[in-house]
Amino acid sequence: MNEHRSAQEQQQLDEQYMALALEEAQAAGAAGEVPIGAVVVYEPIDRGTRRPLAEPRVIARAHNRRETDCDPAGHAEFIAMKEAARVLEAWRLSDCTVYVTLEPCIMCAGLMHQARIARCVYGAPDQKAGALGTLYRIHADERLNHQFEVTPGMNEEACVELLRNFFRARRKKRKDGE
């Protein structure tokens, strides 16, 4: 989080970017994928003064594509971080915040650690695989060489509802024999 921005201003920005991640999640659901979306926002910071060098901007958007691409790594945030690295022409995403509608799993949290992201903002907690606070705390493990900030529960209700509706419809479809 930018120290030169009020908490209210940061909250508004976070809501704006999470709305974009939710759009991506809806696109995933429409494609038959689990509705999870992600956005990567780049905001270069002067390391000495901690002041922003430019306005934040979205550099990558993605949604789940595991089924479509037959790819076990086809998670929304994983795809978005790879695209962000391509855009920046750098593997370090240290001036980036990843917004994702569902708490990242171990694989995605590990990639966030490896990419040296500054922050992750997620919507719904993941009781079965959450690696940024629910089951594991990859972001805060002091044994690792990089820790990053996490803001959980951003637009949580909308994120949970999207997932709930998707799985409810999927169960109904199976029950109806489709």
Contact map, one row per residue, 1 for C-alpha under 8 A:
1110000001000000000000000000000000000000000000000000000000000000000000000000000000000000000000000000000000000000000000100000000000000000000000000000100000000000000000000000000000
1111100001000000000000000000000000000000000000000111000000000000000000000000000000000000000000000000000000000000000000000000000000000000000000000000000000000000000000000000000000
1111110000000000000000000000000000000000000000000110000000000000000000000000000000000000000000000000000000000000000000000000000000000000000000000000000000000000000000000000000000
0111110000000000000000000000000000000000000000000010000000000000000000000000000000000000000000000000000000000000000000000000000000000000000000000000000000000000000000000000000000
0111111011000000000000000000000000000000000000000000000000000000000000000000000000000000000000000000000000000000000000000000000000000000000000000000000000000000000000000000000000
0011111111000000000000000000000000000000000000000000000000000000000000000000000000000000000000000000000000000000000000000000000000000000000000000000000000000000000000000000000000
0000111111100000000000000000000000000000000000000000000000000000000000000000000000000000000000000000000000000000000000000000000000000000000000000000000000000000000000000000000000
0000011111110000000000000000000000000000000000000000000000000000000000000000000000000000000000000000000000000000000000000000000000000000000000000000000000000000000000000000000000
0000111111111000000000000000000000000000000000000000000000000000000000000000000000000000000000000000000000000000000000000000000000000000000000000000000000000000000000000000000000
1100111111111100000000000000000000000000000000000000000000000000000000000000000000000000000000000000000000000000000000000000000000000000000000000000000000000000000000000000000000
0000001111111110000000000000000000000000000000000000000000000000000000000000000000000000000000000000000000000000000000000000000000000000000000000000000000000000000000000000000000
0000000111111111000000000000000000000000000000000000000000000000000000000000000000000000000000000000000000000000000000000000000000000000000000000000000000000000000000000000000000
0000000011111111100000000000000000000000000000000000000000000000000000000000000000000000000000000000000000000000000000000000000000000000000000000000000000000000000000000000000000
0000000001111111110000000000000000000000000000000000000000000000000000000000000000000000000000000000000000000000000000001000000000000000000000000000000001000000000000000000000000
0000000000111111111000000000000000000000000000000000000000000000000000000000000000000000000000000000000000000000000000000000000000000000000000000000000001100000000000000000000000
0000000000011111111100000000000000000000000000000000000000000000000000000000000000000000000000000000000000000000000000000000000000000000000000000000000000000000000000000000000000
0000000000001111111110000000000000000010000000000000000000000000000000000000000000000000000000000010000000000000000000000000000000000000000000000000000000000000000000000000000000
0000000000000111111111000000000000000010000000000000000000000000000000000000000000000000000000000011100000000000000000000110000000000000000000000000000001100000000000000000000000
0000000000000011111111100000000000000000000000000000000000000000000000000000000000000000000000000000000000000000000000000000000000000000000000000000000000000000000000000000000000
0000000000000001111111110000000000000110000000000000000000000000000000000000000000000000000000000000000000000000000000000000000000000000000000000000000000000000000000000000000000
0000000000000000111111111000000000011110000000000000000000001100000000000000000000000000000000000011100000000000000000000000000000000000000000000000000000000000000000000000000000
0000000000000000011111111100000000011100000000000000000000000000000000000000000000000000000000000000100000000000000000000000000000000000000000000000000000000010000000000000000000
0000000000000000001111111110000000001000000000000000000000000000000000000000000000000000000000000000000000000000000000000000000000000000000000000000000000000000000000000000000000
0000000000000000000111111111000000111100000000000000000000001110000000000000000000000000000000000000000000000000000000000000000000000000000000000000000000000000000000000000000000
0000000000000000000011111111100001111100000000000000000000000011000000000000000000000000000000000000100000000000000000000000000000000000000000000000000000000000000000000000000000
0000000000000000000001111111110000111000000000000000000000000000000000000000000000000000000000000000000000000000000000000000000000000000000000000000000000000000010000000000000000
0000000000000000000000111111111000100000000000000000000000000010000000000000000000000000000000000000000000000000000000000000000000000000000000000000000000000000000000000000000000
0000000000000000000000011111111111111000000000000000000000000011100000000000000000000000000000000000000000000000000000000000000000000000000000000000000000000000000000000000000000
0000000000000000000000001111111111110000000000000000000000000000000000000000000000000000000000000000000000000000000000000000000000000000000000000000000000000000000001000000000000
0000000000000000000000000111111110000000000000000000000000000000000000000000000000000000000000000000000000000000000000000000000000000000000000000000000000000000000000000000000000
0000000000000000000000000011111110000000000000000000000000000000000000000000000000000000000000000000000000000000000000000000000000000000000000000000000000000000000000000000000000
0000000000000000000000000001111111000000000000000000000000000000001000000000000000000000000000000000000000000000000000000000000000000000000000000000000000000000000000000000000000
0000000000000000000000000001111111100000000000000000000000000001111100000000000000000000000000000000000000000000000000000000000000000000000000000000000000000000000000000000000000
0000000000000000000000001001100111110000000000000000000000000001000000000000000000000000000000000000000000000000000000000000000000000000000000000000000000000000001001000000000000
0000000000000000000000011111100011111000000000000000000000000011000000000000000000000000000000000000000000000000000000000000000000000000000000000000000000000000011001000000000000
0000000000000000000011011101100001111100000000000000000000000011000000000011000000000000000000000001110000000000000000000000000000000000000000000000000000000000001000000000000000
0000000000000000000011111101000000111110000000000000000000001111000000000001100000000000000000000001110000000000000000000000000000000000000000000000000000000000000000000000000000
0000000000000000000111011000000000011111000000000000000000001110000000000001100100000000000000000111100000000000000000000000000000000000000000000000000000000000000000000000000000
0000000000000000110110000000000000001111100000000000000001111100000000000000100100000000000000000111000000000000000000000000000000000000000000000000000000000000000000000000000000
0000000000000000000000000000000000000111110000000000000001111000000000000000000110010000000000011110000000000000000000000000000000000000000000000000000000000000000000000000000000
0000000000000000000000000000000000000011111000000000000111110000000000000000000000000000000000011110000000000000000000000000000000000000000000000000000000000000000000000000000000
0000000000000000000000000000000000000001111100000000000111100000000000000000000000000000000000111000000000000000000000000000000000000000000000000000000000000000000000000000000000
0000000000000000000000000000000000000000111110000001111110000000000000000000000000000000000000110000000000000000000000000000000000000000000000000000000000000000000000000000000000
0000000000000000000000000000000000000000011111000001110100000000000000000000000000000000000000110000000000000000000000000000000000000000000000000000000000000000000000000000000000
0000000000000000000000000000000000000000001111100111110000000000000000000000000000000000000000100000000000000000000000000000000000000000000000000000000000000000000000000000000000
0000000000000000000000000000000000000000000111111111100000000000000000000000000000000000000000000000000000000000000000000000000000000000000000000000000000000000000000000000000000
0000000000000000000000000000000000000000000011111110000000000000000000000000000000000000000000000000000000000000000000000000000000000000000000000000000000000000000000000000000000
0000000000000000000000000000000000000000000001111100000000000000000000000000000000000000000000000000000000000000000000000000000000000000000000000000000000000000000000000000000000
0000000000000000000000000000000000000000000001111110000000000000000000000000000000000000000000000000000000000000000000000000000000000000000000000000000000000000000000000000000000
0110000000000000000000000000000000000000000011111111000000000000000000000000000000000000000000000000000000000000000000000000000000000000000000000000000000000000000000000000000000
0111000000000000000000000000000000000000000011101111100000000000000000000000000000000000000000000000000000000000000000000000000000000000000000000000000000000000000000000000000000
0100000000000000000000000000000000000000001111000111111000000000000000000000000000000000000000000000000000000000000000000000000000000000000000000000000000000000000000000000000000
0000000000000000000000000000000000000000001111000011111000000000000000000000000000000000000000000000000000000000000000000000000000000000000000000000000000000000000000000000000000
0000000000000000000000000000000000000000001110000001111100000000000000000000000000000000000000000000000000000000000000000000000000000000000000000000000000000000000000000000000000
0000000000000000000000000000000000000000001000000001111110000000000000000000000000000000000000000000000000000000000000000000000000000000000000000000000000000000000000000000000000
0000000000000000000000000000000000000000111100000000011111000000000000000000000000000000000000000000000000000000000000000000000000000000000000000000000000000000000000000000000000
0000000000000000000000000000000000000000111000000000001111100000000000000000000000000000000000000000000000000000000000000000000000000000000000000000000000000000000000000000000000
0000000000000000000000000000000000000011110000000000000111111000000000000000000000000000000000000000000000000000000000000000000000000000000000000000000000000000000000000000000000
0000000000000000000000000000000000000011110000000000000011111000000000000000000000110010000000000000000000000000000000000000000000000000000000000000000000000000000000000000000000
0000000000000000000000000000000000000011100000000000000001111100000000000000000110110010000000000000000000000000000000000000000000000000000000000000000000000000000000000000000000
0000000000000000000010010000000000001111000000000000000001111110000000000000000100000000000000000000000000000000000000000000000000000000000000000000000000000000000000000000000000
0000000000000000000010010000000000001110000000000000000000011111000000000001101100000000000000000000000000000000000000000000000000000000000000000000000000000000000000000000000000
0000000000000000000000011011000000111100000000000000000000001111100000000011101100000000000000000000000000000000000000000000000000000000000000000000000000000000000000000000000000
0000000000000000000000001001000011111000000000000000000000000111110000000111000000000000000000000000000000000000000000000000000000000000000000000000000000000000000000000000000000
0000000000000000000000000001000010000000000000000000000000000011111111100111000000000000000000000000000000000000000000000000000000000000000000000000000000000000000000000000000000
0000000000000000000000000000000010000000000000000000000000000001111111111110000000000000000000000000000000000000000000000000000000000000000000000000000000000000000000000000000000
0000000000000000000000000000000110000000000000000000000000000000111111100000000000000000000000000000000000000000000000000000000000000000000000000000000000000000000000000000000000
0000000000000000000000000000000010000000000000000000000000000000111111100000000000000000000000000000000000000000000000000000000000000000000000000000000000000000000000000000000000
0000000000000000000000000000000000000000000000000000000000000000111111100100000000000000000000000000000000000000000000000000000000000000000000000000000000000000000000000000000000
0000000000000000000000000000000000000000000000000000000000000000111111110100000000000000000000000000000000000000000000000000000000000000000000000000000000000000000000000000000000
0000000000000000000000000000000000000000000000000000000000000000111111111100000000000000000000000000000000000000000000000000000000000000000000000000000000000000000000000000000000
0000000000000000000000000000000000000000000000000000000000000000010001111110000000000000000000000000000000000000000000000000000000000000000000000000000000000000000000000000000000
0000000000000000000000000000000000000000000000000000000000000000010000111110011000000000000000000000000000000000000000000000000000000000000000000000000000000000000000000000000000
0000000000000000000000000000000000000000000000000000000000000001110011111111011000000000000000000000000000000000000000000000000000000000000000000000000000000000000000000000000000
0000000000000000000000000000000000010000000000000000000000000011110000011111111000000000000000000000000000010000000000000000000000000000000000000000000000000000000000000000000000
0000000000000000000000000000000000011100000000000000000000000111100000000111111100000000000000000001000000000000000000000000000000000000000000000000000000000000000000000000000000
0000000000000000000000000000000000001110000000000000000000000110000000000011111110000000000000000111000100010000000000000000000000000000000000000000000000000000000000000000000000
0000000000000000000000000000000000000000000000000000000000000000000000001111111111000000000000000000000000010010000000000000000000000000000000000000000000000000000000000000000000
0000000000000000000000000000000000000000000000000000000000000110000000001111111111100000000000000000000000000000000000000000000000000000000000000000000000000000000000000000000000
0000000000000000000000000000000000000111000000000000000000011110000000000001111111110000000000000000000000000000000000000000000000000000000000000000000000000000000000000000000000
0000000000000000000000000000000000000001000000000000000000010000000000000000111111111000000000000100000000000000000000000000000000000000000000000000000000000000000000000000000000
0000000000000000000000000000000000000000000000000000000000000000000000000000011111111100000000000000000000000000000000000000000000000000000000000000000000000000000000000000000000
0000000000000000000000000000000000000000000000000000000000110000000000000000001111111110000000000000000000000000000000000000000000000000000000000000000000000000000000000000000000
0000000000000000000000000000000000000001000000000000000000110000000000000000000111111111000010000000000000000000000000000000000000000000000000000000000000000000000000000000000000
0000000000000000000000000000000000000000000000000000000000000000000000000000000011111111111110000000000000000000000000000000000000000000000000000000000000000000000000000000000000
0000000000000000000000000000000000000000000000000000000000000000000000000000000001111111111000000000000000000000000000000000000000000000000000000000000000000000000000000000000000
0000000000000000000000000000000000000000000000000000000000110000000000000000000000111111110000000000000000000000000000000000000000000000000000000000000000000000000000000000000000
0000000000000000000000000000000000000000000000000000000000000000000000000000000000011111110000000000000000000000000000000000000000000000000000000000000000000000000000000000000000
0000000000000000000000000000000000000000000000000000000000000000000000000000000000001111111000000000000000000000000000000000000000000000000000000000000000000000000000000000000000
0000000000000000000000000000000000000000000000000000000000000000000000000000000000001111111110000000000000000000000000000000000000000000000000000000000000000000000000000000000000
0000000000000000000000000000000000000000000000000000000000000000000000000000000000001100111110000000000000000000001000000000000000000000000000000000000000000000000000000000000000
0000000000000000000000000000000000000000000000000000000000000000000000000000000000001000011111000000000000000000011110000000000000000000000000000000000000000000000000000000000000
0000000000000000000000000000000000000000000000000000000000000000000000000000000000011000011111110000000000000000001111000000000000000000000000000000000000000000000000000000000000
0000000000000000000000000000000000000000000000000000000000000000000000000000000000000000000111110000000000000000001111000000000000000000000000000000000000000000000000000000000000
0000000000000000000000000000000000000000011110000000000000000000000000000000000000000000000011111000000000000000000011000000000000000000000000000000000000000000000000000000000000
0000000000000000000000000000000000000001111100000000000000000000000000000000000000000000000011111100000000000000000011100000000000000000000000000000000000000000000000000000000000
0000000000000000000000000000000000000001110000000000000000000000000000000000000000000000000000111110000000000000000011111000000000000000000000000000000000000000000000000000000000
0000000000000000000000000000000000000111100000000000000000000000000000000000100010000000000000011111000000000000000010111000000000000000000000000000000000000000000000000000000000
0000000000000000110010000000000000000111100000000000000000000000000000000000100000000000000000001111100000000000000000011100000000000000000000000000000000000000000000000000000000
0000000000000000010010000000000000011110000000000000000000000000000000000001100000000000000000000111111100000000000000011110000000000000000000000000000000000000000000000000000000
0000000000000000010011001000000000011100000000000000000000000000000000000000000000000000000000000011111000000000000000000111000000000000000000000000000000010010000000000000000000
0000000000000000000000000000000000011000000000000000000000000000000000000000000000000000000000000001111100000000000000000111110000000000000000000000000000000010000000000000000000
0000000000000000000000000000000000000000000000000000000000000000000000000000000000000000000000000001111110000000000000000111110001110000000000000000000100000000000000000000000000
0000000000000000000000000000000000000000000000000000000000000000000000000000100000000000000000000001011111111000000000000100010011110000000000000000000000000000000000000000000000
0000000000000000000000000000000000000000000000000000000000000000000000000000000000000000000000000000001111111000000000000000000011110000000000000000000000000000000000000000000000
0000000000000000000000000000000000000000000000000000000000000000000000000000000000000000000000000000000111111100000000000000000011100001010000000000000000000000000000000000000000
0000000000000000000000000000000000000000000000000000000000000000000000000000000000000000000000000000000111111110000000000000000000000000000000000000000000000000000000000000000000
0000000000000000000000000000000000000000000000000000000000000000000000000010110000000000000000000000000111111111000000000000000000000000000000000000000000000000000000000000000000
0000000000000000000000000000000000000000000000000000000000000000000000000000000000000000000000000000000111111111100000000000000000110000011000000000000000000000000000000000000000
0000000000000000000000000000000000000000000000000000000000000000000000000000000000000000000000000000000001111111110000000000000000000000010000000000000000000000000000000000000000
0000000000000000000000000000000000000000000000000000000000000000000000000000010000000000000000000000000000111111111000000000000000000000000000000000000000000000000000000000000000
0000000000000000000000000000000000000000000000000000000000000000000000000000000000000000000000000000000000011111111110000000000000000000000000000000000000000000000000000000000000
0000000000000000000000000000000000000000000000000000000000000000000000000000000000000000000000000000000000001111111110000000000000000000011000000111000000000000000000000000000000
0000000000000000000000000000000000000000000000000000000000000000000000000000000000000000000100000000000000000111111100000000000000000000000000000100000000000000000000000000000000
0000000000000000000000000000000000000000000000000000000000000000000000000000000000000000001111000000000000000011111110000000000000000000000000000000000000000000000000000000000000
0000000000000000000000000000000000000000000000000000000000000000000000000000000000000000000111000000000000000001111111000000000000000000000000000111000000000000000000000000000000
0000000000000000000000000000000000000000000000000000000000000000000000000000000000000000000111111100000000000001101111110000000000000000000000000001000000000000000000000000000000
0000000000000000000000000000000000000000000000000000000000000000000000000000000000000000000011111000000000000000000111110000000000000000000000000001100000000000000000000000000000
1000000000000000000000000000000000000000000000000000000000000000000000000000000000000000000000011100000000000000000011111000000000000000000000000001111000000000000000000000000000
0000000000000000000000000000000000000000000000000000000000000000000000000000000000000000000000001111000000000000000011111100000000000000000000000001111000000000000000000000000000
0000000000000100000000000000000000000000000000000000000000000000000000000000000000000000000000001111000000000000000000111110000000000000000000000000011111000000000000000000000000
0000000000000000010000000000000000000000000000000000000000000000000000000000000000000000000000000011111100000000000000011111100000000000000000000000011111010000000000000000000000
0000000000000000010000000000000000000000000000000000000000000000000000000000000000000000000000000001111000000000000000001111100000000000000000000000000111111011000000000000000000
0000000000000000000000000000000000000000000000000000000000000000000000000000000000000000000000000000111000000000000000000111110000000000000000000000000111111011000000000000000000
0000000000000000000000000000000000000000000000000000000000000000000000000000000000000000000000000000011000000000000000000111111001000100000000000000000110000000000000000000000000
0000000000000000000000000000000000000000000000000000000000000000000000000000000000000000000000000000011100000000000000000001111111000100000000000000000000000000000000000000000000
0000000000000000000000000000000000000000000000000000000000000000000000000000000000000000000000000000000000000000000000000000111111000110000000000000000000000000000000000000000000
0000000000000000000000000000000000000000000000000000000000000000000000000000000000000000000000000000000000000000000000000000011111000010000000000000000000000000000000000000000000
0000000000000000000000000000000000000000000000000000000000000000000000000000000000000000000000000000000111000000000000000000011111100110000000000000000000000000000000000000000000
0000000000000000000000000000000000000000000000000000000000000000000000000000000000000000000000000000001111000000000000000000111111111111000000000000000000000000000000000000000000
0000000000000000000000000000000000000000000000000000000000000000000000000000000000000000000000000000001111001000000000000000000011111111110000000000000000000000000000000000000000
0000000000000000000000000000000000000000000000000000000000000000000000000000000000000000000000000000001110001000000000000000000001111111111000000000010000000000000000000000000000
0000000000000000000000000000000000000000000000000000000000000000000000000000000000000000000000000000000000000000000000000000000001111111110000000000000000000000000000000000000000
0000000000000000000000000000000000000000000000000000000000000000000000000000000000000000000000000000000000000000000000000000111011111111100000000000000000000000000000000000000000
0000000000000000000000000000000000000000000000000000000000000000000000000000000000000000000000000000000000000000000000000000001111111111100000000000000000000000000000000000000000
0000000000000000000000000000000000000000000000000000000000000000000000000000000000000000000000000000000001000000000000000000000001111111110000000000000000000000000000000000000000
0000000000000000000000000000000000000000000000000000000000000000000000000000000000000000000000000000000000000000000000000000000000111111111110000000000000000000000000000000000000
0000000000000000000000000000000000000000000000000000000000000000000000000000000000000000000000000000000001001100100000000000000000111001111110000010000000000000000000000000000000
0000000000000000000000000000000000000000000000000000000000000000000000000000000000000000000000000000000000001000100000000000000000010000111110000111110000000000000000000000000000
0000000000000000000000000000000000000000000000000000000000000000000000000000000000000000000000000000000000000000000000000000000000000000111111000011100000000000000000000000000000
0000000000000000000000000000000000000000000000000000000000000000000000000000000000000000000000000000000000000000000000000000000000000000111111110010000000000000000000000000000000
0000000000000000000000000000000000000000000000000000000000000000000000000000000000000000000000000000000000000000000000000000000000000000000111111110000000000000000000000000000000
0000000000000000000000000000000000000000000000000000000000000000000000000000000000000000000000000000000000000000000000000000000000000000000011111000000000000000000000000000000000
0000000000000000000000000000000000000000000000000000000000000000000000000000000000000000000000000000000000000000000000000000000000000000000011111110000000000000000000000000000000
0000000000000000000000000000000000000000000000000000000000000000000000000000000000000000000000000000000000000000000000000000000000000000000001111110000000000000000000000000000000
0000000000000000000000000000000000000000000000000000000000000000000000000000000000000000000000000000000000000000110100000000000000000000001001011111000000000000000000000000000000
0000000000000000000000000000000000000000000000000000000000000000000000000000000000000000000000000000000000000000100100000000000000000000011111011111100000000000000000000000000000
0000000000000000000000000000000000000000000000000000000000000000000000000000000000000000000000000000000000000000100111110000000000000000001100000111110000000000000000000000000000
1000000000000000000000000000000000000000000000000000000000000000000000000000000000000000000000000000000000000000000001110000000000000000001100000011111000000000000000000000000000
0000000000000000000000000000000000000000000000000000000000000000000000000000000000000000000000000000000000000000000000111100000000010000001000000001111100000000000000000000000000
0000000000000000000000000000000000000000000000000000000000000000000000000000000000000000000000000000000000000000000000111100000000000000000000000000111111000000000000000000000000
0000000000000000000000000000000000000000000000000000000000000000000000000000000000000000000000000000001000000000000000001111100000000000000000000000011111000000000000000000000000
0000000000000000000000000000000000000000000000000000000000000000000000000000000000000000000000000000000000000000000000001111100000000000000000000000001111110000000000000000000000
0000000000000110010000000000000000000000000000000000000000000000000000000000000000000000000000000000000000000000000000001111000000000000000000000000001111110000000000000000000000
0000000000000010010000000000000000000000000000000000000000000000000000000000000000000000000000000000000000000000000000000011000000000000000000000000000011111110000000000000000000
0000000000000000000000000000000000000000000000000000000000000000000000000000000000000000000000000000100000000000000000000111000000000000000000000000000011111111000000000000000000
0000000000000000000000000000000000000000000000000000000000000000000000000000000000000000000000000000000000000000000000000011000000000000000000000000000000111111100000000000000000
0000000000000000000000000000000000000000000000000000000000000000000000000000000000000000000000000000000000000000000000000000000000000000000000000000000000111111110000000000000000
0000000000000000000001000000000000000000000000000000000000000000000000000000000000000000000000000000110000000000000000000011000000000000000000000000000000111111111000000000000000
0000000000000000000000000000000000000000000000000000000000000000000000000000000000000000000000000000000000000000000000000011000000000000000000000000000000011111111100000000000000
0000000000000000000000000000000000000000000000000000000000000000000000000000000000000000000000000000000000000000000000000000000000000000000000000000000000001111111110000000000000
0000000000000000000000000100000000100000000000000000000000000000000000000000000000000000000000000000000000000000000000000000000000000000000000000000000000000111111111000000000000
0000000000000000000000000000000001110000000000000000000000000000000000000000000000000000000000000000000000000000000000000000000000000000000000000000000000000011111111100000000000
0000000000000000000000000000000000000000000000000000000000000000000000000000000000000000000000000000000000000000000000000000000000000000000000000000000000000001111111110000000000
0000000000000000000000000000000000000000000000000000000000000000000000000000000000000000000000000000000000000000000000000000000000000000000000000000000000000000111111111000000000
0000000000000000000000000000100001100000000000000000000000000000000000000000000000000000000000000000000000000000000000000000000000000000000000000000000000000000011111111100000000
0000000000000000000000000000000000000000000000000000000000000000000000000000000000000000000000000000000000000000000000000000000000000000000000000000000000000000001111111110000000
0000000000000000000000000000000000000000000000000000000000000000000000000000000000000000000000000000000000000000000000000000000000000000000000000000000000000000000111111111000000
0000000000000000000000000000000000000000000000000000000000000000000000000000000000000000000000000000000000000000000000000000000000000000000000000000000000000000000011111111100000
0000000000000000000000000000000000000000000000000000000000000000000000000000000000000000000000000000000000000000000000000000000000000000000000000000000000000000000001111111110000
0000000000000000000000000000000000000000000000000000000000000000000000000000000000000000000000000000000000000000000000000000000000000000000000000000000000000000000000111111111000
0000000000000000000000000000000000000000000000000000000000000000000000000000000000000000000000000000000000000000000000000000000000000000000000000000000000000000000000011111111100
0000000000000000000000000000000000000000000000000000000000000000000000000000000000000000000000000000000000000000000000000000000000000000000000000000000000000000000000001111111111
0000000000000000000000000000000000000000000000000000000000000000000000000000000000000000000000000000000000000000000000000000000000000000000000000000000000000000000000000111111111
0000000000000000000000000000000000000000000000000000000000000000000000000000000000000000000000000000000000000000000000000000000000000000000000000000000000000000000000000011111111
0000000000000000000000000000000000000000000000000000000000000000000000000000000000000000000000000000000000000000000000000000000000000000000000000000000000000000000000000001111111
0000000000000000000000000000000000000000000000000000000000000000000000000000000000000000000000000000000000000000000000000000000000000000000000000000000000000000000000000000111111
0000000000000000000000000000000000000000000000000000000000000000000000000000000000000000000000000000000000000000000000000000000000000000000000000000000000000000000000000000111111
